[in-house]
Amino acid sequence: MNPVLTPDARRRITLPALPGLDQPLEIHAQPDGNYLLVPVATVPLSEAWAWTPGALAKTKTGLNEHHAGKGIASTSSKGAAFLKKLEK
């Protein structure tokens, strides 16, 4: 049976402990009056750029190219030449 929660005088409730859920939650109000709690992961602001749609698309493209065998090993002659270009 699910617990019944009653708000206190300040309209707060305390959620029961959930196994393995030691992380932040986002609360979503649903049109039917229910609330949905969604576990979220936080990212430091200095790393937030990596989670933009553009950066994620480039990462996905790179991974797809790698899995398709289009990558160049850094230990190959082509890879060494590419790394040398980057140093300039």
PDB file of N, CA, C and O in Angstrom:
ATOM      1  N   MET A   1       0.842  -1.177   0.000  1.00  0.00           N
ATOM      2  CA  MET A   1       0.000   0.000   0.000  1.00  0.00           C
ATOM      3  C   MET A   1       0.889   1.243   0.000  1.00  0.00           C
ATOM      4  O   MET A   1       1.901   1.278   0.700  1.00  0.00           O
ATOM      5  N   ASN A   2       0.529   2.240  -0.762  1.00  0.00           N
ATOM      6  CA  ASN A   2       1.279   3.492  -0.820  1.00  0.00           C
ATOM      7  C   ASN A   2       0.976   4.348   0.406  1.00  0.00           C
ATOM      8  O   ASN A   2      -0.154   4.385   0.892  1.00  0.00           O
ATOM      9  N   PRO A   3       2.015   5.038   0.898  1.00  0.00           N
ATOM     10  CA  PRO A   3       1.762   5.891   2.065  1.00  0.00           C
ATOM     11  C   PRO A   3       0.913   7.112   1.685  1.00  0.00           C
ATOM     12  O   PRO A   3       0.964   7.593   0.553  1.00  0.00           O
ATOM     13  N   VAL A   4       0.143   7.594   2.644  1.00  0.00           N
ATOM     14  CA  VAL A   4      -0.631   8.822   2.467  1.00  0.00           C
ATOM     15  C   VAL A   4       0.137   9.915   3.194  1.00  0.00           C
ATOM     16  O   VAL A   4       0.437   9.786   4.381  1.00  0.00           O
ATOM     17  N   LEU A   5       0.457  10.998   2.479  1.00  0.00           N
ATOM     18  CA  LEU A   5       1.237  12.091   3.049  1.00  0.00           C
ATOM     19  C   LEU A   5       0.330  13.276   3.323  1.00  0.00           C
ATOM     20  O   LEU A   5      -0.505  13.631   2.491  1.00  0.00           O
ATOM     21  N   THR A   6       0.494  13.889   4.491  1.00  0.00           N
ATOM     22  CA  THR A   6      -0.302  15.058   4.857  1.00  0.00           C
ATOM     23  C   THR A   6       0.633  16.250   5.010  1.00  0.00           C
ATOM     24  O   THR A   6       1.587  16.178   5.784  1.00  0.00           O
ATOM     25  N   PRO A   7       0.387  17.346   4.293  1.00  0.00           N
ATOM     26  CA  PRO A   7       1.241  18.529   4.438  1.00  0.00           C
ATOM     27  C   PRO A   7       1.175  19.086   5.860  1.00  0.00           C
ATOM     28  O   PRO A   7       0.147  18.994   6.532  1.00  0.00           O
ATOM     29  N   ASP A   8       2.302  19.671   6.306  1.00  0.00           N
ATOM     30  CA  ASP A   8       2.318  20.318   7.616  1.00  0.00           C
ATOM     31  C   ASP A   8       1.737  21.736   7.476  1.00  0.00           C
ATOM     32  O   ASP A   8       1.216  22.096   6.420  1.00  0.00           O
ATOM     33  N   ALA A   9       1.831  22.524   8.536  1.00  0.00           N
ATOM     34  CA  ALA A   9       1.246  23.871   8.544  1.00  0.00           C
ATOM     35  C   ALA A   9       1.846  24.774   7.464  1.00  0.00           C
ATOM     36  O   ALA A   9       1.203  25.720   7.010  1.00  0.00           O
ATOM     37  N   ARG A  10       3.084  24.475   7.055  1.00  0.00           N
ATOM     38  CA  ARG A  10       3.736  25.291   6.015  1.00  0.00           C
ATOM     39  C   ARG A  10       3.586  24.654   4.628  1.00  0.00           C
ATOM     40  O   ARG A  10       4.299  25.021   3.694  1.00  0.00           O
ATOM     41  N   ARG A  11       2.664  23.706   4.499  1.00  0.00           N
ATOM     42  CA  ARG A  11       2.356  23.022   3.237  1.00  0.00           C
ATOM     43  C   ARG A  11       3.525  22.192   2.713  1.00  0.00           C
ATOM     44  O   ARG A  11       3.705  22.070   1.502  1.00  0.00           O
ATOM     45  N   ARG A  12       4.324  21.617   3.627  1.00  0.00           N
ATOM     46  CA  ARG A  12       5.457  20.774   3.254  1.00  0.00           C
ATOM     47  C   ARG A  12       5.094  19.321   3.524  1.00  0.00           C
ATOM     48  O   ARG A  12       4.308  19.012   4.420  1.00  0.00           O
ATOM     49  N   ILE A  13       5.681  18.449   2.735  1.00  0.00           N
ATOM     50  CA  ILE A  13       5.550  17.024   2.997  1.00  0.00           C
ATOM     51  C   ILE A  13       6.947  16.428   3.049  1.00  0.00           C
ATOM     52  O   ILE A  13       7.884  16.981   2.473  1.00  0.00           O
ATOM     53  N   THR A  14       7.084  15.325   3.725  1.00  0.00           N
ATOM     54  CA  THR A  14       8.348  14.603   3.773  1.00  0.00           C
ATOM     55  C   THR A  14       8.145  13.293   3.035  1.00  0.00           C
ATOM     56  O   THR A  14       7.276  12.494   3.384  1.00  0.00           O
ATOM     57  N   LEU A  15       8.952  13.085   2.017  1.00  0.00           N
ATOM     58  CA  LEU A  15       8.823  11.855   1.241  1.00  0.00           C
ATOM     59  C   LEU A  15       9.477  10.702   1.983  1.00  0.00           C
ATOM     60  O   LEU A  15      10.500  10.889   2.641  1.00  0.00           O
ATOM     61  N   PRO A  16       8.898   9.513   1.884  1.00  0.00           N
ATOM     62  CA  PRO A  16       9.538   8.353   2.498  1.00  0.00           C
ATOM     63  C   PRO A  16      10.839   8.039   1.772  1.00  0.00           C
ATOM     64  O   PRO A  16      11.003   8.386   0.602  1.00  0.00           O
ATOM     65  N   ALA A  17      11.754   7.387   2.464  1.00  0.00           N
ATOM     66  CA  ALA A  17      13.037   7.028   1.861  1.00  0.00           C
ATOM     67  C   ALA A  17      12.803   6.050   0.712  1.00  0.00           C
ATOM     68  O   ALA A  17      12.034   5.097   0.841  1.00  0.00           O
ATOM     69  N   LEU A  18      13.469   6.297  -0.402  1.00  0.00           N
ATOM     70  CA  LEU A  18      13.389   5.393  -1.543  1.00  0.00           C
ATOM     71  C   LEU A  18      14.755   4.749  -1.736  1.00  0.00           C
ATOM     72  O   LEU A  18      15.758   5.455  -1.836  1.00  0.00           O
ATOM     73  N   PRO A  19      14.812   3.432  -1.791  1.00  0.00           N
ATOM     74  CA  PRO A  19      16.113   2.761  -1.933  1.00  0.00           C
ATOM     75  C   PRO A  19      16.852   3.217  -3.186  1.00  0.00           C
ATOM     76  O   PRO A  19      16.281   3.242  -4.276  1.00  0.00           O
ATOM     77  N   GLY A  20      18.124   3.578  -3.027  1.00  0.00           N
ATOM     78  CA  GLY A  20      18.966   3.949  -4.158  1.00  0.00           C
ATOM     79  C   GLY A  20      18.689   5.320  -4.738  1.00  0.00           C
ATOM     80  O   GLY A  20      19.212   5.649  -5.803  1.00  0.00           O
ATOM     81  N   LEU A  21      17.887   6.125  -4.074  1.00  0.00           N
ATOM     82  CA  LEU A  21      17.568   7.434  -4.633  1.00  0.00           C
ATOM     83  C   LEU A  21      18.188   8.527  -3.772  1.00  0.00           C
ATOM     84  O   LEU A  21      17.490   9.225  -3.037  1.00  0.00           O
ATOM     85  N   ASP A  22      19.501   8.665  -3.872  1.00  0.00           N
ATOM     86  CA  ASP A  22      20.222   9.727  -3.165  1.00  0.00           C
ATOM     87  C   ASP A  22      20.664  10.762  -4.176  1.00  0.00           C
ATOM     88  O   ASP A  22      21.862  10.980  -4.361  1.00  0.00           O
ATOM     89  N   GLN A  23      19.717  11.398  -4.829  1.00  0.00           N
ATOM     90  CA  GLN A  23      20.040  12.389  -5.847  1.00  0.00           C
ATOM     91  C   GLN A  23      18.927  13.420  -5.915  1.00  0.00           C
ATOM     92  O   GLN A  23      17.842  13.207  -5.374  1.00  0.00           O
ATOM     93  N   PRO A  24      19.196  14.541  -6.581  1.00  0.00           N
ATOM     94  CA  PRO A  24      18.170  15.578  -6.709  1.00  0.00           C
ATOM     95  C   PRO A  24      16.976  15.082  -7.517  1.00  0.00           C
ATOM     96  O   PRO A  24      17.096  14.200  -8.367  1.00  0.00           O
ATOM     97  N   LEU A  25      15.828  15.673  -7.228  1.00  0.00           N
ATOM     98  CA  LEU A  25      14.597  15.355  -7.951  1.00  0.00           C
ATOM     99  C   LEU A  25      14.018  16.627  -8.538  1.00  0.00           C
ATOM    100  O   LEU A  25      14.088  17.694  -7.928  1.00  0.00           O
ATOM    101  N   GLU A  26      13.448  16.506  -9.722  1.00  0.00           N
ATOM    102  CA  GLU A  26      12.727  17.606 -10.350  1.00  0.00           C
ATOM    103  C   GLU A  26      11.247  17.285 -10.186  1.00  0.00           C
ATOM    104  O   GLU A  26      10.841  16.133 -10.347  1.00  0.00           O
ATOM    105  N   ILE A  27      10.446  18.282  -9.870  1.00  0.00           N
ATOM    106  CA  ILE A  27       9.018  18.042  -9.681  1.00  0.00           C
ATOM    107  C   ILE A  27       8.253  18.612 -10.871  1.00  0.00           C
ATOM    108  O   ILE A  27       8.471  19.754 -11.275  1.00  0.00           O
ATOM    109  N   HIS A  28       7.362  17.805 -11.423  1.00  0.00           N
ATOM    110  CA  HIS A  28       6.565  18.203 -12.578  1.00  0.00           C
ATOM    111  C   HIS A  28       5.096  18.157 -12.192  1.00  0.00           C
ATOM    112  O   HIS A  28       4.580  17.096 -11.843  1.00  0.00           O
ATOM    113  N   ALA A  29       4.413  19.304 -12.250  1.00  0.00           N
ATOM    114  CA  ALA A  29       2.976  19.337 -12.003  1.00  0.00           C
ATOM    115  C   ALA A  29       2.272  18.820 -13.259  1.00  0.00           C
ATOM    116  O   ALA A  29       2.529  19.297 -14.365  1.00  0.00           O
ATOM    117  N   GLN A  30       1.400  17.858 -13.080  1.00  0.00           N
ATOM    118  CA  GLN A  30       0.671  17.259 -14.187  1.00  0.00           C
ATOM    119  C   GLN A  30      -0.691  17.945 -14.345  1.00  0.00           C
ATOM    120  O   GLN A  30      -1.233  18.466 -13.370  1.00  0.00           O
ATOM    121  N   PRO A  31      -1.245  17.950 -15.555  1.00  0.00           N
ATOM    122  CA  PRO A  31      -2.539  18.601 -15.774  1.00  0.00           C
ATOM    123  C   PRO A  31      -3.664  18.029 -14.904  1.00  0.00           C
ATOM    124  O   PRO A  31      -4.636  18.725 -14.609  1.00  0.00           O
ATOM    125  N   ASP A  32      -3.532  16.765 -14.497  1.00  0.00           N
ATOM    126  CA  ASP A  32      -4.590  16.142 -13.696  1.00  0.00           C
ATOM    127  C   ASP A  32      -4.463  16.430 -12.199  1.00  0.00           C
ATOM    128  O   ASP A  32      -5.222  15.890 -11.394  1.00  0.00           O
ATOM    129  N   GLY A  33      -3.495  17.288 -11.826  1.00  0.00           N
ATOM    130  CA  GLY A  33      -3.315  17.643 -10.416  1.00  0.00           C
ATOM    131  C   GLY A  33      -2.301  16.789  -9.681  1.00  0.00           C
ATOM    132  O   GLY A  33      -1.985  17.070  -8.525  1.00  0.00           O
ATOM    133  N   ASN A  34      -1.782  15.750 -10.325  1.00  0.00           N
ATOM    134  CA  ASN A  34      -0.746  14.925  -9.716  1.00  0.00           C
ATOM    135  C   ASN A  34       0.622  15.563  -9.931  1.00  0.00           C
ATOM    136  O   ASN A  34       0.782  16.454 -10.765  1.00  0.00           O
ATOM    137  N   TYR A  35       1.596  15.096  -9.170  1.00  0.00           N
ATOM    138  CA  TYR A  35       2.971  15.556  -9.322  1.00  0.00           C
ATOM    139  C   TYR A  35       3.845  14.370  -9.671  1.00  0.00           C
ATOM    140  O   TYR A  35       3.668  13.274  -9.140  1.00  0.00           O
ATOM    141  N   LEU A  36       4.784  14.599 -10.565  1.00  0.00           N
ATOM    142  CA  LEU A  36       5.717  13.573 -10.979  1.00  0.00           C
ATOM    143  C   LEU A  36       7.108  13.989 -10.505  1.00  0.00           C
ATOM    144  O   LEU A  36       7.562  15.091 -10.812  1.00  0.00           O
ATOM    145  N   LEU A  37       7.786  13.115  -9.758  1.00  0.00           N
ATOM    146  CA  LEU A  37       9.150  13.371  -9.307  1.00  0.00           C
ATOM    147  C   LEU A  37      10.104  12.637 -10.239  1.00  0.00           C
ATOM    148  O   LEU A  37      10.009  11.420 -10.403  1.00  0.00           O
ATOM    149  N   VAL A  38      11.025  13.382 -10.850  1.00  0.00           N
ATOM    150  CA  VAL A  38      11.943  12.819 -11.830  1.00  0.00           C
ATOM    151  C   VAL A  38      13.376  12.972 -11.325  1.00  0.00           C
ATOM    152  O   VAL A  38      13.823  14.093 -11.085  1.00  0.00           O
ATOM    153  N   PRO A  39      14.114  11.851 -11.157  1.00  0.00           N
ATOM    154  CA  PRO A  39      15.518  11.961 -10.758  1.00  0.00           C
ATOM    155  C   PRO A  39      16.318  12.716 -11.822  1.00  0.00           C
ATOM    156  O   PRO A  39      16.136  12.489 -13.018  1.00  0.00           O
ATOM    157  N   VAL A  40      17.198  13.608 -11.387  1.00  0.00           N
ATOM    158  CA  VAL A  40      18.014  14.383 -12.321  1.00  0.00           C
ATOM    159  C   VAL A  40      19.484  14.315 -11.907  1.00  0.00           C
ATOM    160  O   VAL A  40      19.807  14.046 -10.750  1.00  0.00           O
ATOM    161  N   ALA A  41      20.352  14.560 -12.865  1.00  0.00           N
ATOM    162  CA  ALA A  41      21.782  14.680 -12.608  1.00  0.00           C
ATOM    163  C   ALA A  41      22.153  16.139 -12.832  1.00  0.00           C
ATOM    164  O   ALA A  41      21.697  16.759 -13.793  1.00  0.00           O
ATOM    165  N   THR A  42      22.961  16.677 -11.965  1.00  0.00           N
ATOM    166  CA  THR A  42      23.373  18.066 -12.118  1.00  0.00           C
ATOM    167  C   THR A  42      24.738  18.124 -12.783  1.00  0.00           C
ATOM    168  O   THR A  42      25.551  17.207 -12.660  1.00  0.00           O
ATOM    169  N   VAL A  43      24.971  19.223 -13.493  1.00  0.00           N
ATOM    170  CA  VAL A  43      26.221  19.432 -14.215  1.00  0.00           C
ATOM    171  C   VAL A  43      26.810  20.763 -13.764  1.00  0.00           C
ATOM    172  O   VAL A  43      26.081  21.753 -13.691  1.00  0.00           O
ATOM    173  N   PRO A  44      28.112  20.821 -13.456  1.00  0.00           N
ATOM    174  CA  PRO A  44      28.710  22.108 -13.112  1.00  0.00           C
ATOM    175  C   PRO A  44      28.546  23.108 -14.267  1.00  0.00           C
ATOM    176  O   PRO A  44      28.610  22.724 -15.435  1.00  0.00           O
ATOM    177  N   LEU A  45      28.338  24.373 -13.943  1.00  0.00           N
ATOM    178  CA  LEU A  45      28.142  25.391 -14.983  1.00  0.00           C
ATOM    179  C   LEU A  45      29.301  25.426 -15.980  1.00  0.00           C
ATOM    180  O   LEU A  45      29.095  25.685 -17.166  1.00  0.00           O
ATOM    181  N   SER A  46      30.519  25.164 -15.499  1.00  0.00           N
ATOM    182  CA  SER A  46      31.679  25.207 -16.396  1.00  0.00           C
ATOM    183  C   SER A  46      31.635  24.082 -17.433  1.00  0.00           C
ATOM    184  O   SER A  46      32.356  24.140 -18.429  1.00  0.00           O
ATOM    185  N   GLU A  47      30.799  23.057 -17.216  1.00  0.00           N
ATOM    186  CA  GLU A  47      30.692  21.945 -18.155  1.00  0.00           C
ATOM    187  C   GLU A  47      29.348  21.927 -18.888  1.00  0.00           C
ATOM    188  O   GLU A  47      29.096  21.033 -19.696  1.00  0.00           O
ATOM    189  N   ALA A  48      28.496  22.896 -18.616  1.00  0.00           N
ATOM    190  CA  ALA A  48      27.151  22.908 -19.200  1.00  0.00           C
ATOM    191  C   ALA A  48      27.177  23.033 -20.723  1.00  0.00           C
ATOM    192  O   ALA A  48      26.253  22.566 -21.390  1.00  0.00           O
ATOM    193  N   TRP A  49      28.221  23.657 -21.287  1.00  0.00           N
ATOM    194  CA  TRP A  49      28.313  23.815 -22.731  1.00  0.00           C
ATOM    195  C   TRP A  49      28.259  22.459 -23.440  1.00  0.00           C
ATOM    196  O   TRP A  49      27.757  22.368 -24.561  1.00  0.00           O
ATOM    197  N   ALA A  50      28.770  21.409 -22.796  1.00  0.00           N
ATOM    198  CA  ALA A  50      28.826  20.089 -23.427  1.00  0.00           C
ATOM    199  C   ALA A  50      27.447  19.464 -23.576  1.00  0.00           C
ATOM    200  O   ALA A  50      27.285  18.482 -24.300  1.00  0.00           O
ATOM    201  N   TRP A  51      26.458  20.023 -22.899  1.00  0.00           N
ATOM    202  CA  TRP A  51      25.114  19.457 -22.932  1.00  0.00           C
ATOM    203  C   TRP A  51      24.157  20.279 -23.799  1.00  0.00           C
ATOM    204  O   TRP A  51      22.944  20.073 -23.757  1.00  0.00           O
ATOM    205  N   THR A  52      24.704  21.207 -24.581  1.00  0.00           N
ATOM    206  CA  THR A  52      23.866  21.970 -25.500  1.00  0.00           C
ATOM    207  C   THR A  52      23.532  21.089 -26.708  1.00  0.00           C
ATOM    208  O   THR A  52      24.282  20.159 -27.005  1.00  0.00           O
ATOM    209  N   PRO A  53      22.437  21.355 -27.405  1.00  0.00           N
ATOM    210  CA  PRO A  53      22.074  20.525 -28.559  1.00  0.00           C
ATOM    211  C   PRO A  53      23.191  20.425 -29.610  1.00  0.00           C
ATOM    212  O   PRO A  53      23.414  19.357 -30.180  1.00  0.00           O
ATOM    213  N   GLY A  54      23.888  21.538 -29.862  1.00  0.00           N
ATOM    214  CA  GLY A  54      24.963  21.521 -30.861  1.00  0.00           C
ATOM    215  C   GLY A  54      26.125  20.628 -30.457  1.00  0.00           C
ATOM    216  O   GLY A  54      26.626  19.850 -31.269  1.00  0.00           O
ATOM    217  N   ALA A  55      26.555  20.738 -29.202  1.00  0.00           N
ATOM    218  CA  ALA A  55      27.676  19.928 -28.731  1.00  0.00           C
ATOM    219  C   ALA A  55      27.293  18.448 -28.696  1.00  0.00           C
ATOM    220  O   ALA A  55      28.102  17.588 -29.046  1.00  0.00           O
ATOM    221  N   LEU A  56      26.069  18.154 -28.277  1.00  0.00           N
ATOM    222  CA  LEU A  56      25.622  16.756 -28.242  1.00  0.00           C
ATOM    223  C   LEU A  56      25.542  16.169 -29.648  1.00  0.00           C
ATOM    224  O   LEU A  56      25.873  15.001 -29.855  1.00  0.00           O
ATOM    225  N   ALA A  57      25.104  16.977 -30.614  1.00  0.00           N
ATOM    226  CA  ALA A  57      25.022  16.502 -32.004  1.00  0.00           C
ATOM    227  C   ALA A  57      26.416  16.181 -32.543  1.00  0.00           C
ATOM    228  O   ALA A  57      26.600  15.171 -33.222  1.00  0.00           O
ATOM    229  N   LYS A  58      27.399  17.034 -32.243  1.00  0.00           N
ATOM    230  CA  LYS A  58      28.771  16.784 -32.711  1.00  0.00           C
ATOM    231  C   LYS A  58      29.353  15.536 -32.060  1.00  0.00           C
ATOM    232  O   LYS A  58      30.053  14.760 -32.712  1.00  0.00           O
ATOM    233  N   THR A  59      29.065  15.343 -30.783  1.00  0.00           N
ATOM    234  CA  THR A  59      29.542  14.146 -30.088  1.00  0.00           C
ATOM    235  C   THR A  59      28.927  12.900 -30.701  1.00  0.00           C
ATOM    236  O   THR A  59      29.620  11.907 -30.923  1.00  0.00           O
ATOM    237  N   LYS A  60      27.620  12.947 -30.979  1.00  0.00           N
ATOM    238  CA  LYS A  60      26.938  11.803 -31.585  1.00  0.00           C
ATOM    239  C   LYS A  60      27.519  11.500 -32.965  1.00  0.00           C
ATOM    240  O   LYS A  60      27.726  10.338 -33.314  1.00  0.00           O
ATOM    241  N   THR A  61      27.779  12.547 -33.746  1.00  0.00           N
ATOM    242  CA  THR A  61      28.383  12.357 -35.073  1.00  0.00           C
ATOM    243  C   THR A  61      29.741  11.682 -34.953  1.00  0.00           C
ATOM    244  O   THR A  61      30.044  10.740 -35.686  1.00  0.00           O
ATOM    245  N   GLY A  62      30.552  12.167 -34.027  1.00  0.00           N
ATOM    246  CA  GLY A  62      31.878  11.584 -33.825  1.00  0.00           C
ATOM    247  C   GLY A  62      31.811  10.122 -33.400  1.00  0.00           C
ATOM    248  O   GLY A  62      32.591   9.298 -33.876  1.00  0.00           O
ATOM    249  N   LEU A  63      30.883   9.801 -32.507  1.00  0.00           N
ATOM    250  CA  LEU A  63      30.734   8.405 -32.071  1.00  0.00           C
ATOM    251  C   LEU A  63      30.246   7.523 -33.219  1.00  0.00           C
ATOM    252  O   LEU A  63      30.714   6.396 -33.382  1.00  0.00           O
ATOM    253  N   ASN A  64      29.308   8.036 -34.012  1.00  0.00           N
ATOM    254  CA  ASN A  64      28.831   7.267 -35.167  1.00  0.00           C
ATOM    255  C   ASN A  64      29.960   7.008 -36.158  1.00  0.00           C
ATOM    256  O   ASN A  64      30.073   5.904 -36.690  1.00  0.00           O
ATOM    257  N   GLU A  65      30.799   8.017 -36.414  1.00  0.00           N
ATOM    258  CA  GLU A  65      31.931   7.847 -37.322  1.00  0.00           C
ATOM    259  C   GLU A  65      32.911   6.819 -36.764  1.00  0.00           C
ATOM    260  O   GLU A  65      33.441   5.994 -37.507  1.00  0.00           O
ATOM    261  N   HIS A  66      33.145   6.868 -35.472  1.00  0.00           N
ATOM    262  CA  HIS A  66      34.059   5.915 -34.832  1.00  0.00           C
ATOM    263  C   HIS A  66      33.526   4.486 -34.999  1.00  0.00           C
ATOM    264  O   HIS A  66      34.264   3.582 -35.388  1.00  0.00           O
ATOM    265  N   HIS A  67      32.241   4.297 -34.702  1.00  0.00           N
ATOM    266  CA  HIS A  67      31.654   2.961 -34.796  1.00  0.00           C
ATOM    267  C   HIS A  67      31.584   2.467 -36.239  1.00  0.00           C
ATOM    268  O   HIS A  67      31.549   1.259 -36.475  1.00  0.00           O
ATOM    269  N   ALA A  68      31.564   3.378 -37.198  1.00  0.00           N
ATOM    270  CA  ALA A  68      31.550   3.002 -38.616  1.00  0.00           C
ATOM    271  C   ALA A  68      32.965   2.755 -39.142  1.00  0.00           C
ATOM    272  O   ALA A  68      33.150   2.464 -40.324  1.00  0.00           O
ATOM    273  N   GLY A  69      33.965   2.872 -38.259  1.00  0.00           N
ATOM    274  CA  GLY A  69      35.344   2.621 -38.674  1.00  0.00           C
ATOM    275  C   GLY A  69      35.989   3.775 -39.407  1.00  0.00           C
ATOM    276  O   GLY A  69      37.000   3.584 -40.082  1.00  0.00           O
ATOM    277  N   LYS A  70      35.435   4.962 -39.293  1.00  0.00           N
ATOM    278  CA  LYS A  70      35.979   6.124 -40.011  1.00  0.00           C
ATOM    279  C   LYS A  70      37.031   6.877 -39.201  1.00  0.00           C
ATOM    280  O   LYS A  70      37.583   7.873 -39.669  1.00  0.00           O
ATOM    281  N   GLY A  71      37.304   6.411 -38.004  1.00  0.00           N
ATOM    282  CA  GLY A  71      38.273   7.103 -37.147  1.00  0.00           C
ATOM    283  C   GLY A  71      39.703   6.828 -37.568  1.00  0.00           C
ATOM    284  O   GLY A  71      39.975   5.897 -38.326  1.00  0.00           O
ATOM    285  N   ILE A  72      40.610   7.646 -37.067  1.00  0.00           N
ATOM    286  CA  ILE A  72      42.032   7.482 -37.349  1.00  0.00           C
ATOM    287  C   ILE A  72      42.743   7.283 -36.017  1.00  0.00           C
ATOM    288  O   ILE A  72      42.611   8.112 -35.117  1.00  0.00           O
ATOM    289  N   ALA A  73      43.484   6.208 -35.881  1.00  0.00           N
ATOM    290  CA  ALA A  73      44.224   5.950 -34.646  1.00  0.00           C
ATOM    291  C   ALA A  73      45.346   6.963 -34.496  1.00  0.00           C
ATOM    292  O   ALA A  73      46.047   7.272 -35.460  1.00  0.00           O
ATOM    293  N   SER A  74      45.513   7.475 -33.290  1.00  0.00           N
ATOM    294  CA  SER A  74      46.565   8.479 -33.068  1.00  0.00           C
ATOM    295  C   SER A  74      47.954   7.873 -33.241  1.00  0.00           C
ATOM    296  O   SER A  74      48.928   8.600 -33.434  1.00  0.00           O
ATOM    297  N   THR A  75      48.049   6.558 -33.173  1.00  0.00           N
ATOM    298  CA  THR A  75      49.349   5.899 -33.334  1.00  0.00           C
ATOM    299  C   THR A  75      49.684   5.622 -34.795  1.00  0.00           C
ATOM    300  O   THR A  75      50.802   5.204 -35.098  1.00  0.00           O
ATOM    301  N   SER A  76      48.733   5.847 -35.713  1.00  0.00           N
ATOM    302  CA  SER A  76      48.999   5.623 -37.144  1.00  0.00           C
ATOM    303  C   SER A  76      49.725   6.841 -37.721  1.00  0.00           C
ATOM    304  O   SER A  76      49.819   7.882 -37.070  1.00  0.00           O
ATOM    305  N   SER A  77      50.231   6.703 -38.932  1.00  0.00           N
ATOM    306  CA  SER A  77      50.923   7.834 -39.566  1.00  0.00           C
ATOM    307  C   SER A  77      49.945   8.972 -39.834  1.00  0.00           C
ATOM    308  O   SER A  77      50.298  10.140 -39.676  1.00  0.00           O
ATOM    309  N   LYS A  78      48.705   8.638 -40.244  1.00  0.00           N
ATOM    310  CA  LYS A  78      47.691   9.677 -40.463  1.00  0.00           C
ATOM    311  C   LYS A  78      47.349  10.372 -39.146  1.00  0.00           C
ATOM    312  O   LYS A  78      47.184  11.591 -39.095  1.00  0.00           O
ATOM    313  N   GLY A  79      47.247   9.584 -38.096  1.00  0.00           N
ATOM    314  CA  GLY A  79      46.931  10.149 -36.788  1.00  0.00           C
ATOM    315  C   GLY A  79      48.041  11.062 -36.283  1.00  0.00           C
ATOM    316  O   GLY A  79      47.775  12.133 -35.738  1.00  0.00           O
ATOM    317  N   ALA A  80      49.271  10.638 -36.467  1.00  0.00           N
ATOM    318  CA  ALA A  80      50.407  11.459 -36.040  1.00  0.00           C
ATOM    319  C   ALA A  80      50.448  12.767 -36.812  1.00  0.00           C
ATOM    320  O   ALA A  80      50.738  13.817 -36.239  1.00  0.00           O
ATOM    321  N   ALA A  81      50.157  12.712 -38.122  1.00  0.00           N
ATOM    322  CA  ALA A  81      50.150  13.927 -38.943  1.00  0.00           C
ATOM    323  C   ALA A  81      49.036  14.862 -38.486  1.00  0.00           C
ATOM    324  O   ALA A  81      49.227  16.077 -38.425  1.00  0.00           O
ATOM    325  N   PHE A  82      47.861  14.292 -38.163  1.00  0.00           N
ATOM    326  CA  PHE A  82      46.737  15.101 -37.689  1.00  0.00           C
ATOM    327  C   PHE A  82      47.094  15.784 -36.364  1.00  0.00           C
ATOM    328  O   PHE A  82      46.831  16.975 -36.194  1.00  0.00           O
ATOM    329  N   LEU A  83      47.681  15.051 -35.440  1.00  0.00           N
ATOM    330  CA  LEU A  83      48.059  15.636 -34.144  1.00  0.00           C
ATOM    331  C   LEU A  83      49.115  16.725 -34.315  1.00  0.00           C
ATOM    332  O   LEU A  83      49.116  17.721 -33.592  1.00  0.00           O
ATOM    333  N   LYS A  84      50.005  16.527 -35.270  1.00  0.00           N
ATOM    334  CA  LYS A  84      51.029  17.543 -35.516  1.00  0.00           C
ATOM    335  C   LYS A  84      50.408  18.841 -36.008  1.00  0.00           C
ATOM    336  O   LYS A  84      50.847  19.930 -35.638  1.00  0.00           O
ATOM    337  N   LYS A  85      49.359  18.715 -36.862  1.00  0.00           N
ATOM    338  CA  LYS A  85      48.626  19.895 -37.338  1.00  0.00           C
ATOM    339  C   LYS A  85      47.990  20.655 -36.182  1.00  0.00           C
ATOM    340  O   LYS A  85      47.977  21.886 -36.166  1.00  0.00           O
ATOM    341  N   LEU A  86      47.464  19.911 -35.221  1.00  0.00           N
ATOM    342  CA  LEU A  86      46.800  20.539 -34.076  1.00  0.00           C
ATOM    343  C   LEU A  86      47.775  21.325 -33.199  1.00  0.00           C
ATOM    344  O   LEU A  86      47.384  22.294 -32.547  1.00  0.00           O
ATOM    345  N   GLU A  87      49.026  20.913 -33.184  1.00  0.00           N
ATOM    346  CA  GLU A  87      50.030  21.576 -32.354  1.00  0.00           C
ATOM    347  C   GLU A  87      50.395  22.955 -32.881  1.00  0.00           C
ATOM    348  O   GLU A  87      50.914  23.778 -32.127  1.00  0.00           O
ATOM    349  N   LYS A  88      50.137  23.229 -34.155  1.00  0.00           N
ATOM    350  CA  LYS A  88      50.526  24.511 -34.753  1.00  0.00           C
ATOM    351  C   LYS A  88      49.628  25.618 -34.343  1.00  0.00           C
ATOM    352  O   LYS A  88      49.823  26.759 -34.761  1.00  0.00           O
TER     353      LYS A  88
END
